Amino acid sequence: MGGAAKNSVVTVEDADGLKTAVSEAQDGVETTVQLTKDITLETTLEIPADKNIKLDLGGYRLSITASTKNVIQNSGKLTVENGEIFGAESKNVQDKGVAIYNNSGAVVVLNGAENGSELTVKGTRTGLENYGTATINGGTVTSFYRNAVYTEAGSETTINGGQVIASMGSSGMGRAVSAVGDLTIHGGYFYAGGSSGAGDAF
């Protein structure tokens, strides 16, 4: 008798292994990809539309070398937990790298603790940029110099808990949440700071 395919678990220790694990994951079936070391990417990790990836960071950090590049570009279904996703540090407003860029039609879920621990998502420009459907269940979402979370028209974002922090920003920037799309907040801590004209919570 047939049945639903079971979730497979793949461990990875470098960028090539990570990208191979994603590309070889069975379409539509959740695959857990677990880091066993810190990994620094040279190019963006792409999650194709037909993939369902649970990224268990294993307590490690996934980062990228260039502040102009996104760490993860998601077109499928992505769940992230247990570690750190970091863009390259920069205070140059022209550097537009995002920690997690969630495309239209894509789904991303961030699982961390209510107090902001267990998961950190920190981008150069934005921690999470959402054009699809996003849920923040905890952890910390932040950025080096701009909005912690940005949502585009037509997107849906739900924040159930955790910390959303924009600690820096210049005029017109540095919002905790900059929402153009639909936004629902059930809980969480929100902070925004920066120079004059920055620091709106929403």
N, C-alpha and C positions, 0 to 999 in steps of 0.2 A: 504494500500500500504506500502511496505517496504521502508526503507531508510537507509542511513548511520547512524550508532550508534553515539550518541552524546558524547562529552567529559564529563566525570564525574569528580567531584572535591571531594577529601577526605582530611580532616584536621587531622593532627597527632601531638602528643605532647611528645611521647617517642619512644625509639628504637623499642620496640615490635610493637607499632602501625604503625610505618613506614614500617617495614618489612612485616607486614600483609597487609597493603595497596598495596604494590608492588605485593605480591604473589596473591592477590585476584583481581587485575586489570584484566579487560576483555582482552583476548588475541587480539593483533592487533589494539585495539582501544585506542586512546590517553586518558590517565587518569592523571589529575593534582593532585599531592600529595603536600599539602601545610603544612609547619611547622608552629606551633603556639608557639613553645618554642625552645631554644637551645637543641640539642640532641647530646649526646655523645654515640658512639657505642662501644661495646666490641668486636664485630666481623664485618667483612666487609658486607656492603649492596650489595647484589647480584641482578642485573637486568637480568632476564632470557631472552633468545633469542626471545621469542614470546611476550614480553611486550613492550609497547610504553608509556613511563613515562615522564611527564613534572614535574620536581621537582622545585616547587616554594618554595624557602627557607624562604619566608615571612619576610626577613630582619634578620633572625636568623642564627646561626652557626651549621653546622653538622660536628662533629669531631669524632676521634677514640682514644682509650686509648693507643694503642701500636704503636710504631714507626716502627715496622716490618710488619704492616698490612696496606692494601689499605683501604681507606675510602669507595670508590665505585668501584665495578667490574662490568662493563657493557657488556652484551652480546646481548642486544636488541637495542631499540632506546631510547635515553635519551636526554632531553633538560633540562638545568639547568639555573636558573636565581634568582636574587633578594636575595642575602645573601652571606654566606661564607661556603666553604668546606675546612676543615683544618685537615691535618695529625698531628700526635703527634710530638712535637718538638724534634729534635735530631741532633747532629753534628757527629754522628758515621757513617762512610761510610758503615758499615755493615748493617745498618738499612735501609731497602729498601721499606718502605711504600710509596705508591703513592696516591695522592688525588683522581684522576679519572683514572682508568685503562680501556681502551677501547679495547675490544678483536677484533680479526679478524672477519670481517663480521658485526660488530656492528657499530652503528652511534651515535655520540654525538655532541650536539650543545650547545655552551656556549654563553649566551646572557647577555651582560653588556653594560656599557656606553663606548664611545670612549676614554674618559679620564681615564679609568681604574676603575671607580667607579661602584656601583650597584652589582657587583659580584666579589668575590675573591676566587680563587682556589689555595690552597697552600699545597703542599705535603711534606713529610719528605725528600724523595729522588727527586721526580719529581711531578710537579703540574698535568700535563696531559701526560700520556703515551699512544700513539696511535698505534694500530695494525690494525685498521679498517678505518673508515671515520670520520673525526673530522672537525668541523667548529668553529672558535672563532670569534664571532661578537662584542666583547668588553669585558670590565671587566679587571681584573688582574689575570694572571697566573704566579705562582712563586713557589719556593721551599725553604726549610730551608738550604740545603747545596749543591745541585747538579744542574741538568738541570731543567729549568722551563718547557720546552716541549721536549719530546723525541718521534720520529716517527720511526717505524720499516719498513723494506723493505716490499713492497706490500701495504702499507697504503697510504691514501690520507688525507692531512691536508691543510685546507684553513684558513688563518688569514685575516679577513677583518678590524680589528681594535682592540683597547684596548692596554694593556700593558703586555709585556712578559718580566719578570725580574728574572734574576739569580744573586742575590746580593752577594752570597757566593760561594766558591768552592776552592778545592785544585787542584794540577796539573792534567790536563786532564779532569777536571770537571768544572761545573759552567757555562755551556753555556745557553744562552737564548733559543735557539732552536738547538737541536741536531737531524738533519734530515737524516735518511737513506731512508725513503719513499718519495713519491712525496709531494712537499711543494709548495703552491701558497700563495703569500703575496700581498694583495691589500692595506694594511694600517696597522697602529699600531706603537707603540713605543717599542724599544728593548734595553735592557741593560743587560750587564753581567760584573760581577766583581769577585774578589777573589784573592788568592795568586798567586805567579809566576806560569805561565803555564796554568792558568785558565782565564776565562773572554772572550772567543770568543763569538761574537754575534751569529754565526751559525757554 
